[in-house]
Amino acid sequence: MKKILILFLILLLPVYSAAAYRIILNNGSSIDGVKTYNESGNDVTLYFDTGSMSISKKDILRIEGSEEPLTDDDQQKEQPAEQTQPAQDRQDGTEPSSSGPADDSKQIKFNQLNNDLDSINSELKTVQERESGLVKEINEKSGKKFYNVIQLRQIEKEVNPLKKELAEVQQRKEQLFQKKLSVENEIRGLR
C-alpha cells in the first residue's frame, strides 16, 4: 500500500523544466521538478514550487543535481530559491532566436507553460482514473445485499472513507481543471 501511495504521489507531481534536482527511485521512475531537498533521519523531504513531499531514503537510488541538501537547521533559515532554466537545457532543443531577448523570454515562458500543461493533463488523467476506480468500488460495496443492521453498519464503515476520498479526488479534479484553463489562457496570451 505504501508503494502504491508513493507511486500515486509521484504521478501527481508536476514536472518543471527549471528544476535543480532529479530524484531517481529504486523502481526506475524519477521525480523531476525538485527545487531543493532536505535529509532528516530516514526520510528525504522534496520541495517543489507547489509544495513538498517526503520519501524514505531506502526508496531513492540517487539524486542528480548540483548542490548539497539542506540540513534541518538550514531549512529553517532558508526557503527554496527560484532557479532559472539555462538556455542549453531547453526541453525542445531549439536555440534562442537572434531577434532579441524579449522573444527569447517569451519562447522560454511558452515552453514552460506547455510543460506545465502537459503535467496538468497527466495529473488530471491520473485523478480521473482514481475517481473512476473509487466510484466503481463504492458501487460494488453499496450493491452488496445485507440481512441485518450489523451488516449494514459494516458496509457503511467501508463505504464512508471511500466517499470521503472520492470527494477529495473530485475537489482536486476541479482544481486541476481551473489550473488547466488558466495555463491555456496564458498560452493564448503569448501567441
N, C-alpha and C positions, 0 to 999 in steps of 0.2 A: 504494500500500500504506500509506503514511504517513497519508493522508487517511482511509482505512478504519479504521486503528488509532485515530486521533483521534476519529472518529465513534463507534467502539465504546466508547471510554473515556467519551465524553460521555454515551452512553446508559446506561452503568453507574453514573453518578454519582447518588447520592440527592439528592432535592430537599428542602431545608429551608426552612420559611417564615420563619425568624428570620435569614436571611442578610443580610449587609450589602451585598453586591455582586452584580451580574448581568453576566455576560460575554456580549456579543453577537458572534457569529462572522461572518465574511465570507459563509459559506454560508447564513446566515439562521437558523441554530439558536442557542440560547442555553444558557448554563450558569448555573443558579441554585444557591444554597446555598454560595456562596463567602464565607467569613468574612473573609479578608484575602488580599492577593496581594503578590508581590514581583517587581519587574522587574530582570533582570540580563542584560546582553548582548542577544541577540536572542530571549530567552525570557521568558515570564511564568510564575511559579510560583503556582498557585492553592492556597489552604489551606482545607480543609473540616473539619467536626467529625471525620470519619472518616479523614482523610489529606490527601494533596496530589497535584498533578499539574502538569506543565509543558506549555505550549503556545507555539508560535512566535508572536512579535509580529505577523508578517505575516498570520496566520490570524484575528486579532482585529480586528473592526470598531470596537467601542467597549466601554468598561467603565462601567456605571452604578453609582453608589454615592456615598458621602458623604466619604470621607477619601482622603488621598494614599496611594499604595502605599508599602510598606516598602522601604527600601534594604537591601543586603546587611548593612551594619553594624547597622541597626535590627532586622533579623530575628534576629540572634544575641542581642540584648539582650531582645527582646520576643517572647512567644508569642502566637498568635492569641487574642483575647479573646472571651468569650461575650457575645453581644448578645441582648437580648430583643426580641420582636416587639411593636411598638406596636399598640394596640387598633384604630387606624384602618387598619392594613394587614392585617387579618384576611382570610384566603382565602375564607371562607364568606359574608362580607358582613354577618354578624349583629352587632348591637350587644350589649354586655355587659348581662346582666340586672341588675336593681336588687336582687336578693336577697342580694348580698354578695360580698366579694372571694374567698371560698373557692369559690363557684360559678363566678366568672369564671376563676380559675386552673384549675379543673377543666375548664371548657369549652375553654380555650386548650390545655391538655395533651391533651385529647381530639382537638382539631383537628390538633395536631402529630402525634399518634400515627396519625391517619388519613392524613395527608400522608406520613408515613414508610411506612405500609403500602402506599400507592399506589406510592411509588417502589420499594419492595422488590418488589412484584408486577411492575412494569415491568422492573426489572433481571432478575428471575427469568425472565421471558418471553424476554428477550434472551439470557440464558445458556442456556436450554433450546434456543433456535433454533441457537445456536452449537454446542451439544453434538450436536444432530441433524445439522448440517452436517458436523461432524468425523467422526461415525460413518459417514455416507454416503461421505465422501471416503476414509476408511480402508478401508471395504469395497470401494470401486471399485479402489483401488490394490492391495489384497491379492488381489482376484479376478483380477488380470491373470495370464496364462499366462507362465511363464518356461521357458527352454530350457537355461539353463546357470547355473553358480554366480555368474557376474558379474551376470547379470540379477537373480538372487535377492538378491544384496547391494545392488544399486541400489534394488530395491523396498523392502528393509528400511531403507535410508538415508532414503527418502522417507516411510515409514510411522512410524518411531520418533519423530521430532519431533511428528508428529500425535498419536500415542498419549500422549506426554508432555503436550501441550497439552490433550488430552481429559481426562487425569487432573486437571489443574489446574482445568479448567472444571467437572468433576464435584465437586471439592472446594469450589469457590465456590458451586455449586448447593446443596450440603448446608449450607454456612454461611448462605446466604440462607433456606433452609427453617427453620433454627434461629432466625434473627433474626425471621422472619415469625411463628413460633409465639410467641416472646417478646413481640412487639408486640401480637399478638392477645390474649394473656393480660393484658397491661396494659390494653388497651381494655375487656376484660370486667370487670376490677377497678374501672374508673371508672364503670361503669354501675350 
